[in-house]
Each structure stands twice: as structure tokens, then as C-alpha cells.
Amino acid sequence: MDEEYDVIILGTGLTECILSGILAVEGKKVLHIDRNDFYGGESASLDLAQLYQRFRGDEKPPASLGRDRDYC
């Protein structure tokens, strides 16, 4: 992995994503990372399994609720 970047952006909220895109279009080498396993910060779209993981810990969603991808 190349470890030299012009800019490192932490977080994937709307502001960070826009900034990352603008800088990349301007030719900057951007490393854009987040501590979460999804993009979007507080405005992220989570599937059903991610919602359960975030708010109910290890509890799995019941099969009666359908597929994870139906909740994105």
C-alpha cells in the first residue's frame, strides 16, 4: 500500500464525502477512511442486520422480517 497522500480525510459524513470528491477531482491523492463499516456518518443507510447490530448488540433480526437488503 502506498502510504503517501496529499490529504487524509477522517469520517464519511456528507461534508467529508463532498470534500474528498472535490479534492480528488482537483488531482489530490486522497485517503478517505471511517471507523464504521459503512459510509455516510449520521445520514447512512443501514440494512436490517446493521441496524440490529447497532441498537441490539448480538441479537439477530428475526427471519419473519425478510432479507437484509430489503431495508436499505
All heavy atoms as TSV, in Angstrom:
chain	resi	resn	atom	element	x	y	z
A	1	MET	N	N	0.842	-1.182	0.000
A	1	MET	CA	C	0.000	0.000	0.000
A	1	MET	C	C	0.884	1.242	0.000
A	1	MET	O	O	1.818	1.357	0.771
A	1	MET	CB	C	-0.883	-0.019	1.242
A	1	MET	CG	C	-1.820	1.147	1.316
A	1	MET	SD	S	-3.035	0.921	2.614
A	1	MET	CE	C	-2.730	2.364	3.586
A	2	ASP	N	N	0.575	2.151	-0.873
A	2	ASP	CA	C	1.290	3.421	-0.936
A	2	ASP	C	C	0.864	4.251	0.269
A	2	ASP	O	O	-0.314	4.441	0.528
A	2	ASP	CB	C	0.948	4.152	-2.225
A	2	ASP	CG	C	1.804	5.367	-2.446
A	2	ASP	OD1	O	2.577	5.741	-1.553
A	2	ASP	OD2	O	1.713	5.949	-3.536
A	3	GLU	N	N	1.814	4.768	1.033
A	3	GLU	CA	C	1.485	5.484	2.258
A	3	GLU	C	C	1.696	6.986	2.159
A	3	GLU	O	O	1.788	7.658	3.170
A	3	GLU	CB	C	2.280	4.891	3.413
A	3	GLU	CG	C	1.877	3.460	3.679
A	3	GLU	CD	C	2.605	2.867	4.863
A	3	GLU	OE1	O	3.187	3.618	5.663
A	3	GLU	OE2	O	2.586	1.639	4.978
A	4	GLU	N	N	1.786	7.510	0.961
A	4	GLU	CA	C	1.953	8.944	0.775
A	4	GLU	C	C	0.696	9.520	0.139
A	4	GLU	O	O	0.299	9.125	-0.948
A	4	GLU	CB	C	3.169	9.225	-0.104
A	4	GLU	CG	C	4.443	8.718	0.520
A	4	GLU	CD	C	5.525	9.766	0.553
A	4	GLU	OE1	O	5.306	10.866	0.051
A	4	GLU	OE2	O	6.580	9.449	1.097
A	5	TYR	N	N	0.050	10.449	0.853
A	5	TYR	CA	C	-1.184	11.071	0.392
A	5	TYR	C	C	-1.071	12.578	0.560
A	5	TYR	O	O	-0.390	13.067	1.444
A	5	TYR	CB	C	-2.385	10.565	1.208
A	5	TYR	CG	C	-2.563	9.074	1.102
A	5	TYR	CD1	C	-2.000	8.214	2.040
A	5	TYR	CD2	C	-3.283	8.525	0.058
A	5	TYR	CE1	C	-2.161	6.840	1.928
A	5	TYR	CE2	C	-3.444	7.155	-0.060
A	5	TYR	CZ	C	-2.876	6.322	0.878
A	5	TYR	OH	O	-3.028	4.975	0.765
A	6	ASP	N	N	-1.781	13.294	-0.292
A	6	ASP	CA	C	-1.846	14.744	-0.140
A	6	ASP	C	C	-2.787	15.121	0.995
A	6	ASP	O	O	-2.561	16.099	1.707
A	6	ASP	CB	C	-2.351	15.394	-1.438
A	6	ASP	CG	C	-1.389	15.168	-2.589
A	6	ASP	OD1	O	-0.170	15.333	-2.391
A	6	ASP	OD2	O	-1.861	14.807	-3.685
A	7	VAL	N	N	-3.851	14.339	1.143
A	7	VAL	CA	C	-4.887	14.645	2.121
A	7	VAL	C	C	-5.389	13.344	2.743
A	7	VAL	O	O	-5.576	12.355	2.040
A	7	VAL	CB	C	-6.087	15.361	1.457
A	7	VAL	CG1	C	-7.171	15.673	2.462
A	7	VAL	CG2	C	-5.653	16.621	0.753
A	8	ILE	N	N	-5.631	13.358	4.048
A	8	ILE	CA	C	-6.285	12.249	4.725
A	8	ILE	C	C	-7.564	12.805	5.347
A	8	ILE	O	O	-7.522	13.760	6.119
A	8	ILE	CB	C	-5.387	11.625	5.809
A	8	ILE	CG1	C	-4.118	11.062	5.175
A	8	ILE	CG2	C	-6.150	10.549	6.583
A	8	ILE	CD1	C	-3.091	10.565	6.173
A	9	ILE	N	N	-8.691	12.197	4.979
A	9	ILE	CA	C	-9.985	12.646	5.477
A	9	ILE	C	C	-10.553	11.558	6.376
A	9	ILE	O	O	-10.691	10.405	5.958
A	9	ILE	CB	C	-10.945	12.969	4.322
A	9	ILE	CG1	C	-10.364	14.135	3.507
A	9	ILE	CG2	C	-12.336	13.293	4.840
A	9	ILE	CD1	C	-11.167	14.533	2.311
A	10	LEU	N	N	-10.875	11.939	7.602
A	10	LEU	CA	C	-11.438	11.015	8.578
A	10	LEU	C	C	-12.931	11.262	8.698
A	10	LEU	O	O	-13.358	12.382	8.973
A	10	LEU	CB	C	-10.762	11.192	9.938
A	10	LEU	CG	C	-9.246	11.055	9.953
A	10	LEU	CD1	C	-8.700	11.378	11.329
A	10	LEU	CD2	C	-8.828	9.665	9.519
A	11	GLY	N	N	-13.716	10.223	8.496
A	11	GLY	CA	C	-15.162	10.329	8.586
A	11	GLY	C	C	-15.794	10.329	7.212
A	11	GLY	O	O	-15.178	10.723	6.220
A	12	THR	N	N	-17.032	9.845	7.158
A	12	THR	CA	C	-17.718	9.737	5.871
A	12	THR	C	C	-19.097	10.385	5.904
A	12	THR	O	O	-20.027	9.924	5.259
A	12	THR	CB	C	-17.833	8.262	5.445
A	12	THR	OG1	O	-18.483	7.525	6.486
A	12	THR	CG2	C	-16.481	7.658	5.154
A	13	GLY	N	N	-19.201	11.447	6.658
A	13	GLY	CA	C	-20.432	12.231	6.623
A	13	GLY	C	C	-20.524	12.972	5.296
A	13	GLY	O	O	-19.611	12.917	4.462
A	14	LEU	N	N	-21.602	13.676	5.084
A	14	LEU	CA	C	-21.819	14.378	3.823
A	14	LEU	C	C	-20.693	15.364	3.520
A	14	LEU	O	O	-20.161	15.394	2.405
A	14	LEU	CB	C	-23.168	15.103	3.857
A	14	LEU	CG	C	-23.546	15.853	2.588
A	14	LEU	CD1	C	-23.611	14.904	1.397
A	14	LEU	CD2	C	-24.858	16.581	2.777
A	15	THR	N	N	-20.306	16.153	4.492
A	15	THR	CA	C	-19.243	17.148	4.290
A	15	THR	C	C	-17.932	16.486	3.886
A	15	THR	O	O	-17.270	16.925	2.937
A	15	THR	CB	C	-19.031	17.967	5.569
A	15	THR	OG1	O	-20.269	18.565	5.944
A	15	THR	CG2	C	-17.981	19.041	5.366
A	16	GLU	N	N	-17.563	15.419	4.594
A	16	GLU	CA	C	-16.302	14.734	4.298
A	16	GLU	C	C	-16.319	14.093	2.913
A	16	GLU	O	O	-15.318	14.117	2.199
A	16	GLU	CB	C	-16.010	13.668	5.359
A	16	GLU	CG	C	-15.723	14.218	6.735
A	16	GLU	CD	C	-16.962	14.489	7.566
A	16	GLU	OE1	O	-18.089	14.249	7.095
A	16	GLU	OE2	O	-16.799	14.960	8.703
A	17	CYS	N	N	-17.451	13.532	2.518
A	17	CYS	CA	C	-17.551	12.903	1.200
A	17	CYS	C	C	-17.447	13.936	0.082
A	17	CYS	O	O	-16.777	13.706	-0.928
A	17	CYS	CB	C	-18.853	12.116	1.082
A	17	CYS	SG	S	-18.879	10.608	2.056
A	18	ILE	N	N	-18.098	15.078	0.256
A	18	ILE	CA	C	-18.013	16.138	-0.748
A	18	ILE	C	C	-16.586	16.668	-0.842
A	18	ILE	O	O	-16.040	16.834	-1.935
A	18	ILE	CB	C	-19.013	17.267	-0.431
A	18	ILE	CG1	C	-20.442	16.766	-0.643
A	18	ILE	CG2	C	-18.731	18.503	-1.277
A	18	ILE	CD1	C	-21.519	17.719	-0.176
A	19	LEU	N	N	-15.982	16.922	0.293
A	19	LEU	CA	C	-14.602	17.416	0.321
A	19	LEU	C	C	-13.652	16.425	-0.347
A	19	LEU	O	O	-12.805	16.808	-1.161
A	19	LEU	CB	C	-14.172	17.685	1.757
A	19	LEU	CG	C	-12.776	18.232	1.966
A	19	LEU	CD1	C	-12.601	19.570	1.262
A	19	LEU	CD2	C	-12.483	18.360	3.446
A	20	SER	N	N	-13.806	15.156	-0.040
A	20	SER	CA	C	-12.962	14.117	-0.625
A	20	SER	C	C	-13.099	14.094	-2.148
A	20	SER	O	O	-12.110	14.009	-2.876
A	20	SER	CB	C	-13.347	12.753	-0.038
A	20	SER	OG	O	-12.588	11.731	-0.608
A	21	GLY	N	N	-14.331	14.173	-2.623
A	21	GLY	CA	C	-14.570	14.173	-4.071
A	21	GLY	C	C	-13.977	15.388	-4.762
A	21	GLY	O	O	-13.342	15.259	-5.816
A	22	ILE	N	N	-14.152	16.547	-4.171
A	22	ILE	CA	C	-13.618	17.780	-4.769
A	22	ILE	C	C	-12.092	17.716	-4.843
A	22	ILE	O	O	-11.497	18.050	-5.871
A	22	ILE	CB	C	-14.078	19.016	-3.965
A	22	ILE	CG1	C	-15.571	19.245	-4.170
A	22	ILE	CG2	C	-13.271	20.257	-4.351
A	22	ILE	CD1	C	-16.167	20.309	-3.268
A	23	LEU	N	N	-11.464	17.300	-3.760
A	23	LEU	CA	C	-10.001	17.231	-3.743
A	23	LEU	C	C	-9.471	16.200	-4.739
A	23	LEU	O	O	-8.463	16.433	-5.412
A	23	LEU	CB	C	-9.503	16.923	-2.331
A	23	LEU	CG	C	-9.716	18.048	-1.316
A	23	LEU	CD1	C	-9.429	17.561	0.093
A	23	LEU	CD2	C	-8.867	19.260	-1.663
A	24	ALA	N	N	-10.154	15.064	-4.864
A	24	ALA	CA	C	-9.725	14.035	-5.817
A	24	ALA	C	C	-9.848	14.535	-7.256
A	24	ALA	O	O	-8.954	14.315	-8.073
A	24	ALA	CB	C	-10.546	12.760	-5.624
A	25	VAL	N	N	-10.939	15.234	-7.550
A	25	VAL	CA	C	-11.127	15.789	-8.896
A	25	VAL	C	C	-10.048	16.828	-9.203
A	25	VAL	O	O	-9.601	16.961	-10.343
A	25	VAL	CB	C	-12.546	16.396	-9.038
A	25	VAL	CG1	C	-12.664	17.246	-10.281
A	25	VAL	CG2	C	-13.591	15.291	-9.045
A	26	GLU	N	N	-9.601	17.545	-8.180
A	26	GLU	CA	C	-8.543	18.543	-8.359
A	26	GLU	C	C	-7.156	17.920	-8.477
A	26	GLU	O	O	-6.162	18.626	-8.562
A	26	GLU	CB	C	-8.570	19.550	-7.199
A	26	GLU	CG	C	-9.783	20.443	-7.195
A	26	GLU	CD	C	-9.828	21.361	-8.404
A	26	GLU	OE1	O	-8.770	21.913	-8.778
A	26	GLU	OE2	O	-10.916	21.526	-8.973
A	27	GLY	N	N	-7.083	16.581	-8.439
A	27	GLY	CA	C	-5.804	15.904	-8.629
A	27	GLY	C	C	-5.068	15.533	-7.359
A	27	GLY	O	O	-3.931	15.058	-7.421
A	28	LYS	N	N	-5.677	15.744	-6.222
A	28	LYS	CA	C	-5.037	15.376	-4.956
A	28	LYS	C	C	-5.168	13.878	-4.731
A	28	LYS	O	O	-6.152	13.261	-5.118
A	28	LYS	CB	C	-5.660	16.125	-3.776
A	28	LYS	CG	C	-5.565	17.621	-3.860
A	28	LYS	CD	C	-4.140	18.080	-3.788
A	28	LYS	CE	C	-4.066	19.602	-3.821
A	28	LYS	NZ	N	-2.713	20.083	-3.939
A	29	LYS	N	N	-4.173	13.306	-4.081
A	29	LYS	CA	C	-4.220	11.897	-3.696
A	29	LYS	C	C	-4.841	11.837	-2.308
A	29	LYS	O	O	-4.262	12.318	-1.331
A	29	LYS	CB	C	-2.816	11.298	-3.697
A	29	LYS	CG	C	-2.834	9.808	-3.519
A	29	LYS	CD	C	-1.471	9.244	-3.792
A	29	LYS	CE	C	-1.541	7.749	-3.696
A	29	LYS	NZ	N	-0.260	7.144	-4.012
A	30	VAL	N	N	-6.058	11.251	-2.219
A	30	VAL	CA	C	-6.869	11.312	-1.012
A	30	VAL	C	C	-7.014	9.922	-0.386
A	30	VAL	O	O	-7.325	8.960	-1.072
A	30	VAL	CB	C	-8.278	11.867	-1.340
A	30	VAL	CG1	C	-9.148	11.898	-0.099
A	30	VAL	CG2	C	-8.180	13.248	-1.967
A	31	LEU	N	N	-6.784	9.857	0.921
A	31	LEU	CA	C	-7.114	8.675	1.705
A	31	LEU	C	C	-8.335	9.049	2.533
A	31	LEU	O	O	-8.290	9.960	3.348
A	31	LEU	CB	C	-5.959	8.261	2.614
A	31	LEU	CG	C	-6.253	7.113	3.588
A	31	LEU	CD1	C	-6.591	5.839	2.826
A	31	LEU	CD2	C	-5.079	6.898	4.522
A	32	HIS	N	N	-9.432	8.358	2.285
A	32	HIS	CA	C	-10.712	8.681	2.925
A	32	HIS	C	C	-11.142	7.467	3.736
A	32	HIS	O	O	-11.468	6.431	3.178
A	32	HIS	CB	C	-11.728	9.007	1.834
A	32	HIS	CG	C	-12.996	9.577	2.343
A	32	HIS	ND1	N	-14.027	9.907	1.501
A	32	HIS	CD2	C	-13.434	9.883	3.581
A	32	HIS	CE1	C	-15.031	10.388	2.209
A	32	HIS	NE2	N	-14.690	10.378	3.474
A	33	ILE	N	N	-11.148	7.580	5.063
A	33	ILE	CA	C	-11.438	6.424	5.918
A	33	ILE	C	C	-12.464	6.770	6.995
A	33	ILE	O	O	-12.690	7.938	7.308
A	33	ILE	CB	C	-10.157	5.871	6.580
A	33	ILE	CG1	C	-9.456	6.947	7.407
A	33	ILE	CG2	C	-9.219	5.307	5.540
A	33	ILE	CD1	C	-8.232	6.449	8.151
A	34	ASP	N	N	-13.077	5.717	7.510
A	34	ASP	CA	C	-14.066	5.868	8.573
A	34	ASP	C	C	-13.928	4.702	9.527
A	34	ASP	O	O	-13.542	3.611	9.125
A	34	ASP	CB	C	-15.473	5.899	7.979
A	34	ASP	CG	C	-16.505	6.395	8.971
A	34	ASP	OD1	O	-16.959	5.615	9.816
A	34	ASP	OD2	O	-16.847	7.591	8.903
A	35	ARG	N	N	-14.262	4.899	10.781
A	35	ARG	CA	C	-14.170	3.820	11.764
A	35	ARG	C	C	-15.311	2.819	11.618
A	35	ARG	O	O	-15.241	1.708	12.110
A	35	ARG	CB	C	-14.148	4.382	13.177
A	35	ARG	CG	C	-15.415	5.091	13.557
A	35	ARG	CD	C	-15.357	5.643	14.951
A	35	ARG	NE	N	-16.508	6.518	15.177
A	35	ARG	CZ	C	-16.676	7.236	16.237
A	35	ARG	NH1	N	-15.765	7.210	17.187
A	35	ARG	NH2	N	-17.727	7.994	16.366
A	36	ASN	N	N	-16.397	3.226	10.969
A	36	ASN	CA	C	-17.537	2.341	10.765
A	36	ASN	C	C	-17.345	1.478	9.527
A	36	ASN	O	O	-16.522	1.786	8.677
A	36	ASN	CB	C	-18.825	3.170	10.617
A	36	ASN	CG	C	-19.137	3.963	11.857
A	36	ASN	OD1	O	-19.077	3.443	12.967
A	36	ASN	ND2	N	-19.457	5.235	11.686
A	37	ASP	N	N	-18.144	0.420	9.414
A	37	ASP	CA	C	-18.055	-0.435	8.233
A	37	ASP	C	C	-19.069	-0.015	7.170
A	37	ASP	O	O	-19.460	-0.797	6.319
A	37	ASP	CB	C	-18.218	-1.906	8.604
A	37	ASP	CG	C	-19.550	-2.210	9.252
A	37	ASP	OD1	O	-20.299	-1.257	9.574
A	37	ASP	OD2	O	-19.859	-3.401	9.434
A	38	PHE	N	N	-19.518	1.253	7.235
A	38	PHE	CA	C	-20.440	1.792	6.250
A	38	PHE	C	C	-20.122	3.266	6.053
A	38	PHE	O	O	-19.516	3.902	6.902
A	38	PHE	CB	C	-21.898	1.615	6.703
A	38	PHE	CG	C	-22.176	2.167	8.073
A	38	PHE	CD1	C	-22.491	3.507	8.253
A	38	PHE	CD2	C	-22.109	1.348	9.191
A	38	PHE	CE1	C	-22.739	4.023	9.517
A	38	PHE	CE2	C	-22.361	1.852	10.462
A	38	PHE	CZ	C	-22.671	3.188	10.619
A	39	TYR	N	N	-20.518	3.797	4.894
A	39	TYR	CA	C	-20.311	5.215	4.592
A	39	TYR	C	C	-21.549	6.021	4.960
A	39	TYR	O	O	-22.642	5.505	4.980
A	39	TYR	CB	C	-20.044	5.389	3.096
A	39	TYR	CG	C	-18.596	5.444	2.738
A	39	TYR	CD1	C	-17.765	4.358	2.942
A	39	TYR	CD2	C	-18.054	6.600	2.216
A	39	TYR	CE1	C	-16.424	4.413	2.617
A	39	TYR	CE2	C	-16.710	6.666	1.887
A	39	TYR	CZ	C	-15.906	5.573	2.090
A	39	TYR	OH	O	-14.586	5.638	1.773
A	40	GLY	N	N	-21.375	7.267	5.237
A	40	GLY	CA	C	-22.493	8.175	5.399
A	40	GLY	C	C	-22.625	8.832	6.745
A	40	GLY	O	O	-23.467	9.700	6.934
A	41	GLY	N	N	-21.823	8.450	7.710
A	41	GLY	CA	C	-21.917	9.059	9.036
A	41	GLY	C	C	-23.315	8.941	9.601
A	41	GLY	O	O	-23.935	7.879	9.559
A	42	GLU	N	N	-23.846	10.035	10.115
A	42	GLU	CA	C	-25.174	10.027	10.719
A	42	GLU	C	C	-26.299	9.931	9.693
A	42	GLU	O	O	-27.441	9.673	10.047
A	42	GLU	CB	C	-25.361	11.282	11.580
A	42	GLU	CG	C	-24.444	11.330	12.785
A	42	GLU	CD	C	-24.646	10.146	13.728
A	42	GLU	OE1	O	-25.791	9.776	14.017
A	42	GLU	OE2	O	-23.625	9.597	14.183
A	43	SER	N	N	-25.992	10.140	8.422
A	43	SER	CA	C	-27.027	10.051	7.387
A	43	SER	C	C	-26.929	8.753	6.599
A	43	SER	O	O	-27.462	8.646	5.502
A	43	SER	CB	C	-26.924	11.247	6.441
A	43	SER	OG	O	-25.661	11.246	5.801
A	44	ALA	N	N	-26.259	7.758	7.153
A	44	ALA	CA	C	-26.049	6.490	6.454
A	44	ALA	C	C	-27.334	5.691	6.311
A	44	ALA	O	O	-28.234	5.776	7.141
A	44	ALA	CB	C	-25.024	5.648	7.207
A	45	SER	N	N	-27.386	4.930	5.249
A	45	SER	CA	C	-28.456	3.951	5.071
A	45	SER	C	C	-27.918	2.616	5.549
A	45	SER	O	O	-26.922	2.119	5.030
A	45	SER	CB	C	-28.850	3.850	3.592
A	45	SER	OG	O	-29.427	5.045	3.159
A	46	LEU	N	N	-28.572	2.033	6.536
A	46	LEU	CA	C	-28.136	0.765	7.092
A	46	LEU	C	C	-29.124	-0.323	6.700
A	46	LEU	O	O	-30.323	-0.082	6.623
A	46	LEU	CB	C	-28.062	0.843	8.618
A	46	LEU	CG	C	-27.203	1.952	9.204
A	46	LEU	CD1	C	-27.326	1.965	10.721
A	46	LEU	CD2	C	-25.763	1.785	8.791
A	47	ASP	N	N	-28.611	-1.540	6.470
A	47	ASP	CA	C	-29.541	-2.643	6.242
A	47	ASP	C	C	-30.029	-3.169	7.588
A	47	ASP	O	O	-29.594	-2.719	8.655
A	47	ASP	CB	C	-28.918	-3.735	5.361
A	47	ASP	CG	C	-27.754	-4.457	6.005
A	47	ASP	OD1	O	-27.670	-4.518	7.246
A	47	ASP	OD2	O	-26.925	-5.005	5.247
A	48	LEU	N	N	-30.937	-4.120	7.555
A	48	LEU	CA	C	-31.574	-4.604	8.780
A	48	LEU	C	C	-30.564	-5.190	9.763
A	48	LEU	O	O	-30.617	-4.911	10.968
A	48	LEU	CB	C	-32.644	-5.636	8.423
A	48	LEU	CG	C	-33.483	-6.156	9.574
A	48	LEU	CD1	C	-34.251	-5.014	10.236
A	48	LEU	CD2	C	-34.438	-7.230	9.083
A	49	ALA	N	N	-29.616	-5.977	9.278
A	49	ALA	CA	C	-28.615	-6.585	10.155
A	49	ALA	C	C	-27.752	-5.516	10.823
A	49	ALA	O	O	-27.425	-5.619	12.010
A	49	ALA	CB	C	-27.749	-7.569	9.377
A	50	GLN	N	N	-27.387	-4.469	10.093
A	50	GLN	CA	C	-26.578	-3.395	10.659
A	50	GLN	C	C	-27.363	-2.615	11.716
A	50	GLN	O	O	-26.810	-2.210	12.730
A	50	GLN	CB	C	-26.087	-2.460	9.550
A	50	GLN	CG	C	-25.057	-3.095	8.649
A	50	GLN	CD	C	-24.790	-2.256	7.414
A	50	GLN	OE1	O	-25.690	-1.647	6.843
A	50	GLN	NE2	N	-23.536	-2.250	6.979
A	51	LEU	N	N	-28.659	-2.418	11.486
A	51	LEU	CA	C	-29.493	-1.747	12.491
A	51	LEU	C	C	-29.555	-2.559	13.774
A	51	LEU	O	O	-29.407	-2.016	14.869
A	51	LEU	CB	C	-30.903	-1.527	11.952
A	51	LEU	CG	C	-31.083	-0.369	10.991
A	51	LEU	CD1	C	-32.472	-0.411	10.360
A	51	LEU	CD2	C	-30.862	0.948	11.699
A	52	TYR	N	N	-29.782	-3.870	13.639
A	52	TYR	CA	C	-29.837	-4.720	14.826
A	52	TYR	C	C	-28.496	-4.721	15.550
A	52	TYR	O	O	-28.444	-4.657	16.777
A	52	TYR	CB	C	-30.244	-6.150	14.442
A	52	TYR	CG	C	-31.709	-6.412	14.658
A	52	TYR	CD1	C	-32.663	-5.870	13.815
A	52	TYR	CD2	C	-32.139	-7.190	15.722
A	52	TYR	CE1	C	-34.013	-6.101	14.010
A	52	TYR	CE2	C	-33.490	-7.428	15.933
A	52	TYR	CZ	C	-34.419	-6.879	15.075
A	52	TYR	OH	O	-35.751	-7.109	15.291
A	53	GLN	N	N	-27.402	-4.786	14.789
A	53	GLN	CA	C	-26.075	-4.791	15.404
A	53	GLN	C	C	-25.838	-3.488	16.161
A	53	GLN	O	O	-25.307	-3.498	17.270
A	53	GLN	CB	C	-25.004	-4.979	14.339
A	53	GLN	CG	C	-23.599	-4.987	14.901
A	53	GLN	CD	C	-22.557	-5.129	13.800
A	53	GLN	OE1	O	-22.844	-5.003	12.621
A	53	GLN	NE2	N	-21.334	-5.376	14.191
A	54	ARG	N	N	-26.250	-2.399	15.597
A	54	ARG	CA	C	-26.000	-1.092	16.216
A	54	ARG	C	C	-26.847	-0.864	17.472
A	54	ARG	O	O	-26.378	-0.302	18.453
A	54	ARG	CB	C	-26.258	0.009	15.199
A	54	ARG	CG	C	-25.917	1.376	15.717
A	54	ARG	CD	C	-25.921	2.398	14.629
A	54	ARG	NE	N	-25.506	3.668	15.167
A	54	ARG	CZ	C	-24.827	4.560	14.509
A	54	ARG	NH1	N	-24.455	4.318	13.289
A	54	ARG	NH2	N	-24.504	5.699	15.062
A	55	PHE	N	N	-28.112	-1.298	17.432
A	55	PHE	CA	C	-29.024	-0.977	18.521
A	55	PHE	C	C	-29.393	-2.151	19.428
A	55	PHE	O	O	-29.924	-1.937	20.506
A	55	PHE	CB	C	-30.302	-0.341	17.969
A	55	PHE	CG	C	-30.036	0.974	17.283
A	55	PHE	CD1	C	-30.133	1.082	15.908
A	55	PHE	CD2	C	-29.671	2.095	18.009
A	55	PHE	CE1	C	-29.883	2.286	15.267
A	55	PHE	CE2	C	-29.418	3.303	17.378
A	55	PHE	CZ	C	-29.522	3.398	16.007
A	56	ARG	N	N	-29.113	-3.370	18.989
A	56	ARG	CA	C	-29.467	-4.530	19.803
A	56	ARG	C	C	-28.304	-5.477	20.024
A	56	ARG	O	O	-28.494	-6.631	20.398
A	56	ARG	CB	C	-30.627	-5.282	19.160
A	56	ARG	CG	C	-31.880	-4.428	19.078
A	56	ARG	CD	C	-33.093	-5.244	19.050
A	56	ARG	NE	N	-34.270	-4.398	19.097
A	56	ARG	CZ	C	-35.473	-4.849	18.904
A	56	ARG	NH1	N	-35.687	-6.105	18.645
A	56	ARG	NH2	N	-36.499	-4.026	18.977
A	57	GLY	N	N	-27.097	-5.016	19.753
A	57	GLY	CA	C	-25.902	-5.815	20.030
A	57	GLY	C	C	-25.831	-7.089	19.216
A	57	GLY	O	O	-25.896	-7.052	17.996
A	58	ASP	N	N	-25.736	-8.229	19.895
A	58	ASP	CA	C	-25.560	-9.513	19.215
A	58	ASP	C	C	-26.871	-10.146	18.754
A	58	ASP	O	O	-26.858	-11.200	18.126
A	58	ASP	CB	C	-24.831	-10.495	20.138
A	58	ASP	CG	C	-23.396	-10.070	20.380
A	58	ASP	OD1	O	-22.823	-9.406	19.504
A	58	ASP	OD2	O	-22.845	-10.412	21.451
A	59	GLU	N	N	-27.983	-9.536	19.065
A	59	GLU	CA	C	-29.278	-10.104	18.664
A	59	GLU	C	C	-29.429	-10.060	17.145
A	59	GLU	O	O	-29.139	-9.053	16.504
A	59	GLU	CB	C	-30.403	-9.311	19.325
A	59	GLU	CG	C	-31.772	-9.884	19.102
A	59	GLU	CD	C	-32.848	-9.062	19.798
A	59	GLU	OE1	O	-32.526	-8.297	20.729
A	59	GLU	OE2	O	-34.010	-9.186	19.396
A	60	LYS	N	N	-29.873	-11.151	16.558
A	60	LYS	CA	C	-30.083	-11.235	15.107
A	60	LYS	C	C	-31.530	-10.881	14.781
A	60	LYS	O	O	-32.448	-11.198	15.544
A	60	LYS	CB	C	-29.796	-12.652	14.600
A	60	LYS	CG	C	-28.398	-13.139	14.904
A	60	LYS	CD	C	-27.390	-12.408	14.070
A	60	LYS	CE	C	-25.990	-12.951	14.359
A	60	LYS	NZ	N	-24.953	-12.085	13.911
A	61	PRO	N	N	-31.758	-10.256	13.630
A	61	PRO	CA	C	-33.137	-9.950	13.245
A	61	PRO	C	C	-33.921	-11.229	12.956
A	61	PRO	O	O	-33.371	-12.173	12.388
A	61	PRO	CB	C	-32.995	-9.095	11.991
A	61	PRO	CG	C	-31.590	-9.218	11.550
A	61	PRO	CD	C	-30.794	-9.739	12.679
A	62	PRO	N	N	-35.199	-11.283	13.315
A	62	PRO	CA	C	-35.989	-12.472	13.040
A	62	PRO	C	C	-36.193	-12.686	11.539
A	62	PRO	O	O	-36.318	-11.720	10.774
A	62	PRO	CB	C	-37.326	-12.198	13.732
A	62	PRO	CG	C	-37.298	-10.797	14.195
A	62	PRO	CD	C	-35.930	-10.268	14.039
A	63	ALA	N	N	-36.220	-13.924	11.118
A	63	ALA	CA	C	-36.400	-14.267	9.704
A	63	ALA	C	C	-37.728	-13.736	9.166
A	63	ALA	O	O	-37.853	-13.454	7.970
A	63	ALA	CB	C	-36.313	-15.777	9.519
A	64	SER	N	N	-38.704	-13.560	10.041
A	64	SER	CA	C	-40.020	-13.077	9.605
A	64	SER	C	C	-39.969	-11.652	9.048
A	64	SER	O	O	-40.896	-11.220	8.358
A	64	SER	CB	C	-41.010	-13.136	10.778
A	64	SER	OG	O	-40.581	-12.289	11.827
A	65	LEU	N	N	-38.883	-10.928	9.313
A	65	LEU	CA	C	-38.744	-9.564	8.794
A	65	LEU	C	C	-38.216	-9.518	7.365
A	65	LEU	O	O	-38.163	-8.462	6.756
A	65	LEU	CB	C	-37.834	-8.741	9.711
A	65	LEU	CG	C	-38.404	-8.435	11.089
A	65	LEU	CD1	C	-37.386	-7.660	11.918
A	65	LEU	CD2	C	-39.708	-7.666	10.992
A	66	GLY	N	N	-37.798	-10.648	6.844
A	66	GLY	CA	C	-37.322	-10.687	5.454
A	66	GLY	C	C	-35.822	-10.536	5.339
A	66	GLY	O	O	-35.083	-10.680	6.304
A	67	ARG	N	N	-35.365	-10.205	4.125
A	67	ARG	CA	C	-33.943	-10.109	3.817
A	67	ARG	C	C	-33.360	-8.758	4.229
A	67	ARG	O	O	-34.059	-7.745	4.193
A	67	ARG	CB	C	-33.718	-10.295	2.318
A	67	ARG	CG	C	-34.218	-11.646	1.803
A	67	ARG	CD	C	-34.138	-11.714	0.313
A	67	ARG	NE	N	-35.013	-10.674	-0.261
A	67	ARG	CZ	C	-35.243	-10.507	-1.548
A	67	ARG	NH1	N	-34.631	-11.275	-2.419
A	67	ARG	NH2	N	-36.046	-9.578	-1.982
A	68	ASP	N	N	-32.086	-8.771	4.568
A	68	ASP	CA	C	-31.395	-7.529	4.965
A	68	ASP	C	C	-31.512	-6.461	3.887
A	68	ASP	O	O	-31.801	-5.301	4.173
A	68	ASP	CB	C	-29.907	-7.778	5.205
A	68	ASP	CG	C	-29.642	-8.555	6.455
A	68	ASP	OD1	O	-30.542	-8.679	7.292
A	68	ASP	OD2	O	-28.522	-9.061	6.594
A	69	ARG	N	N	-31.258	-6.839	2.662
A	69	ARG	CA	C	-31.190	-5.855	1.577
A	69	ARG	C	C	-32.520	-5.176	1.291
A	69	ARG	O	O	-32.568	-4.152	0.616
A	69	ARG	CB	C	-30.629	-6.500	0.315
A	69	ARG	CG	C	-31.521	-7.574	-0.233
A	69	ARG	CD	C	-30.897	-8.208	-1.443
A	69	ARG	NE	N	-31.792	-9.241	-1.952
A	69	ARG	CZ	C	-31.500	-10.028	-2.917
A	69	ARG	NH1	N	-30.339	-9.933	-3.515
A	69	ARG	NH2	N	-32.346	-10.926	-3.333
A	70	ASP	N	N	-33.628	-5.726	1.802
A	70	ASP	CA	C	-34.922	-5.092	1.619
A	70	ASP	C	C	-35.085	-3.837	2.466
A	70	ASP	O	O	-36.050	-3.110	2.308
A	70	ASP	CB	C	-36.055	-6.068	1.948
A	70	ASP	CG	C	-36.131	-7.223	0.957
A	70	ASP	OD1	O	-35.599	-7.087	-0.158
A	70	ASP	OD2	O	-36.711	-8.263	1.312
A	71	TYR	N	N	-34.150	-3.587	3.372
A	71	TYR	CA	C	-34.241	-2.471	4.304
A	71	TYR	C	C	-33.220	-1.370	4.030
A	71	TYR	O	O	-32.994	-0.539	4.868
A	71	TYR	CB	C	-34.084	-2.973	5.740
A	71	TYR	CG	C	-35.288	-3.762	6.202
A	71	TYR	CD1	C	-35.393	-5.120	5.936
A	71	TYR	CD2	C	-36.313	-3.145	6.885
A	71	TYR	CE1	C	-36.517	-5.834	6.332
A	71	TYR	CE2	C	-37.426	-3.849	7.295
A	71	TYR	CZ	C	-37.513	-5.201	7.006
A	71	TYR	OH	O	-38.600	-5.919	7.396
A	72	CYS	N	N	-32.582	-1.362	2.899
A	72	CYS	CA	C	-31.584	-0.329	2.585
A	72	CYS	C	C	-32.248	0.897	2.038
A	72	CYS	O	O	-33.235	0.875	1.403
A	72	CYS	CB	C	-30.565	-0.837	1.577
A	72	CYS	SG	S	-29.475	-2.062	2.278
